[in-house]
Amino acid sequence: MECRVGCGACCIAPSISSPIPGMPHGKPAGVRCVQLTADNRCALYGKPERPAVCVRLQPHPDMCGNSVAEAMLLLSALELATQPEK
């Protein structure tokens, strides 16, 4: 599957615990990454400072669905399902 250009769901819905340039403590779920451009593209794509977790994340129908809205729902559900127990 190819990444849906301009989607940005993977840069908003999930939490990222590793440092991101401009977000040294990572980002919480539901918060837009500071490296996501106005047209929902990664400003760090292809650059060495892009976090490894972002580089390794590959688009898949189970997380991307058929639309941006579906991707947000699927990724938000995955985020909830993988949160540590309190």
C-alpha positions as CSV (number, residue, x, y, z in Angstrom):
1,M,0.0,0.0,0.0
2,E,1.2,3.5,-0.8
3,C,0.9,6.3,1.7
4,R,-2.1,8.5,1.1
5,V,-0.6,11.9,0.2
6,G,-1.8,14.7,2.5
7,C,-3.4,12.3,5.0
8,G,-1.3,13.0,8.1
9,A,-3.3,10.7,10.3
10,C,-0.2,8.8,11.5
11,C,1.3,12.2,12.5
12,I,-1.8,13.2,14.6
13,A,-3.6,10.1,16.1
14,P,-0.9,8.1,17.7
15,S,1.4,9.1,20.5
16,I,5.1,9.1,19.8
17,S,7.4,8.7,22.8
18,S,10.7,9.4,21.0
19,P,12.0,12.9,20.5
20,I,11.0,14.8,17.4
21,P,12.7,18.0,16.3
22,G,10.6,20.7,17.9
23,M,9.0,18.2,20.3
24,P,11.9,16.9,22.5
25,H,9.5,14.8,24.6
26,G,7.6,13.2,21.8
27,K,4.0,13.9,21.2
28,P,0.7,12.8,22.9
29,A,-2.0,11.0,21.0
30,G,-4.3,13.4,19.1
31,V,-1.8,16.2,19.0
32,R,-0.6,17.3,15.6
33,C,3.2,16.8,15.1
34,V,5.0,20.1,14.7
35,Q,6.7,18.7,11.6
36,L,3.4,18.1,9.8
37,T,3.0,20.9,7.2
38,A,-0.2,22.7,6.4
39,D,-0.9,20.3,3.6
40,N,-0.3,17.3,5.9
41,R,3.1,16.2,4.7
42,C,6.1,15.4,6.8
43,A,8.7,18.2,6.8
44,L,11.3,15.7,7.8
45,Y,10.5,13.0,5.2
46,G,13.8,11.7,3.8
47,K,15.9,13.7,6.3
48,P,18.3,12.1,8.8
49,E,16.6,13.8,11.8
50,R,13.3,12.1,11.1
51,P,12.6,9.8,14.1
52,A,13.3,6.1,13.5
53,V,9.8,5.2,14.6
54,C,8.4,7.3,11.8
55,V,10.8,5.9,9.3
56,R,9.8,2.3,10.2
57,L,6.0,3.0,10.1
58,Q,4.7,1.6,6.9
59,P,1.2,2.2,5.5
60,H,-1.2,-0.7,5.8
61,P,-4.9,-1.1,5.2
62,D,-5.4,-2.1,8.8
63,M,-4.3,1.4,10.0
64,C,-5.0,3.5,6.9
65,G,-8.4,2.3,5.8
66,N,-10.0,3.8,2.7
67,S,-9.9,7.5,3.7
68,V,-8.3,10.1,6.0
69,A,-11.3,9.9,8.4
70,E,-11.1,6.1,8.6
71,A,-7.3,6.3,9.2
72,M,-7.9,8.6,12.1
73,L,-10.5,6.2,13.6
74,L,-8.3,3.1,13.1
75,L,-5.1,4.7,14.4
76,S,-7.0,6.2,17.4
77,A,-8.4,2.8,18.2
78,L,-4.9,1.2,17.9
79,E,-3.6,3.9,20.3
80,L,-6.2,3.1,22.9
81,A,-5.7,-0.7,22.5
82,T,-1.9,-0.4,23.1
83,Q,-1.9,2.0,26.0
84,P,-0.2,0.6,29.2
85,E,-2.6,-0.4,31.9
86,K,-2.9,2.2,34.7
